[in-house]
Amino acid sequence: MSAGRLDGRVAIVSGGGSGIGRATAMRFATEGARVVVGDIREEAAREVATEIAEAGGEAIAQRVDVAVEGEVALLVGSAIDAFGRLDVLHSNAGVLLPGSVTELSIDDWRRTLDVNLTGAFLLCRAAIPAMLEGGGGSIILTSSVSGIVAEPAIAAYCATKGGLVML
């Protein structure tokens, strides 16, 4: 890892244990950020944090269910405790539970909203005060083209991704 555009910055990446979140965590570290890798799958978060450390970067792992306010507060607190500040939030955790409006269970609807939309809201609400205390920061919310143009059979996912565009 080397100094880059994020040298000296601290970043949280939710959903950082795989996919876009993993790639973001690795890139942030390559650009010099100290990274908090948050994921509901603690082992996956730990693997990414270890990979960053083995490449010469700084990272910690934190298990988080972004739909749980207390766990989100712990995630932001772990960034402050470990690195003293917070500069970047990438709210990337998400689920896609298939089903049209007439097929989707209410539990799957609620879980999708809780993770994809409420989770992003809770992350922003917890992160913004820490960012303001440090002089500002950047927030990235992962949406999807499905938040702009709906797709069949993924009603809750489309609704949440559209909500993220507006958030």
C-alpha positions in Angstrom: 0.0 0.0 0.0 1.2 3.5 -0.7 0.4 7.1 -0.1 -2.3 8.4 -2.4 -5.4 10.5 -2.6 -6.6 9.1 0.7 -3.3 9.3 2.6 -4.1 10.0 6.3 -7.8 9.4 5.9 -10.0 6.9 7.6 -12.7 5.0 5.7 -15.6 2.7 6.7 -16.8 0.3 4.1 -20.0 -1.6 5.0 -20.5 -4.8 3.1 -16.7 -4.8 2.8 -16.3 -8.6 3.0 -17.0 -9.3 -0.7 -17.8 -7.9 -4.1 -17.9 -4.1 -4.6 -17.3 -3.5 -0.9 -14.1 -5.7 -0.9 -12.9 -3.9 -4.0 -13.6 -0.5 -2.5 -11.8 -1.4 0.8 -8.8 -2.6 -1.1 -8.7 0.5 -3.3 -9.1 2.8 -0.4 -6.2 1.1 1.3 -4.1 1.3 -1.9 -4.8 5.1 -1.9 -3.5 5.3 1.7 -6.6 5.2 3.8 -6.9 3.3 7.0 -9.9 1.1 6.5 -12.6 -0.3 8.8 -14.1 -3.3 6.9 -17.7 -3.9 8.2 -19.7 -6.9 7.2 -22.4 -9.1 8.7 -20.1 -12.0 7.9 -17.3 -11.3 10.4 -14.9 -13.9 8.9 -15.2 -12.3 5.5 -14.5 -8.8 7.0 -11.5 -10.2 8.8 -10.1 -11.8 5.6 -10.2 -8.5 3.8 -8.7 -6.6 6.7 -5.9 -9.2 6.9 -5.3 -9.0 3.1 -4.9 -5.2 3.4 -2.5 -5.5 6.3 -0.4 -8.1 4.5 -0.1 -5.7 1.6 1.2 -3.0 3.9 -2.0 -1.1 4.7 -3.9 -0.6 7.9 -7.3 -2.1 8.4 -9.5 -3.6 11.1 -12.6 -5.8 10.7 -15.9 -5.2 12.5 -19.0 -7.4 12.3 -22.1 -5.2 11.7 -25.7 -5.7 10.8 -26.4 -2.3 9.3 -30.1 -2.7 10.1 -29.3 -2.6 13.8 -28.7 0.9 15.2 -26.5 -0.2 18.0 -24.2 -2.2 15.8 -23.9 0.7 13.4 -22.9 2.9 16.4 -20.2 0.3 17.3 -18.9 0.3 13.8 -18.4 4.1 13.7 -17.0 4.0 17.2 -14.5 1.3 16.2 -13.2 3.7 13.5 -12.8 6.5 16.0 -11.2 4.2 18.7 -8.8 2.6 16.2 -7.8 5.6 14.1 -9.0 8.7 15.8 -11.2 10.1 13.1 -13.6 9.3 10.2 -13.4 10.8 6.8 -15.1 8.5 4.3 -18.2 6.3 4.6 -19.0 3.8 1.8 -22.5 2.4 2.6 -22.4 -0.7 0.5 -24.1 -3.4 2.5 -27.2 -4.7 0.7 -29.4 -7.7 0.0 -31.5 -8.7 -3.0 -34.4 -10.9 -2.0 -36.4 -11.7 -5.2 -40.1 -11.3 -5.6 -42.8 -9.1 -7.2 -45.1 -7.1 -5.1 -47.6 -9.9 -5.1 -45.1 -12.6 -4.4 -42.7 -11.1 -1.9 -43.2 -11.9 1.7 -43.6 -9.0 4.2 -40.5 -10.3 6.0 -38.4 -10.2 2.9 -39.8 -6.7 2.1 -38.9 -5.5 5.6 -35.4 -7.1 5.6 -34.6 -5.5 2.2 -35.7 -2.1 3.4 -34.0 -2.5 6.7 -30.6 -3.4 5.2 -30.5 -1.5 1.9 -32.2 1.8 2.9 -32.5 2.1 6.7 -29.0 0.7 7.0 -27.6 3.5 4.8 -29.6 6.1 6.8 -28.3 4.7 10.1 -24.7 4.7 8.8 -25.0 8.3 7.6 -26.6 9.4 10.9 -23.8 7.8 12.9 -21.0 8.9 10.7 -21.9 12.6 9.9 -21.2 13.9 13.4 -17.7 12.3 13.5 -17.0 13.6 10.0 -18.1 17.1 11.0 -15.9 17.0 14.0 -12.9 16.3 11.8 -13.8 19.1 9.3 -15.9 17.2 6.8 -15.9 14.0 4.8 -17.4 12.0 1.9 -20.3 9.6 1.9 -20.8 7.1 -0.9 -24.1 5.2 -1.1 -24.2 2.2 -3.4 -27.3 2.3 -5.5 -28.1 0.6 -8.8 -29.6 1.2 -12.2 -32.5 -0.7 -10.7 -33.1 2.3 -8.5 -33.8 4.4 -11.7 -35.4 1.8 -14.0 -37.3 -0.9 -12.2 -36.8 -4.6 -13.0 -39.4 -7.3 -12.7 -39.4 -9.7 -9.8 -37.2 -7.6 -7.5 -39.7 -5.0 -6.2 -38.1 -4.4 -2.7 -34.6 -4.1 -4.2 -35.7 -1.5 -6.8 -37.6 0.5 -4.2 -34.6 0.6 -1.8 -32.2 1.5 -4.6 -34.5 4.3 -5.7 -34.6 5.5 -2.1 -30.8 5.6 -2.0 -30.7 7.8 -5.1 -33.0 10.3 -3.2 -31.1 9.9 0.1 
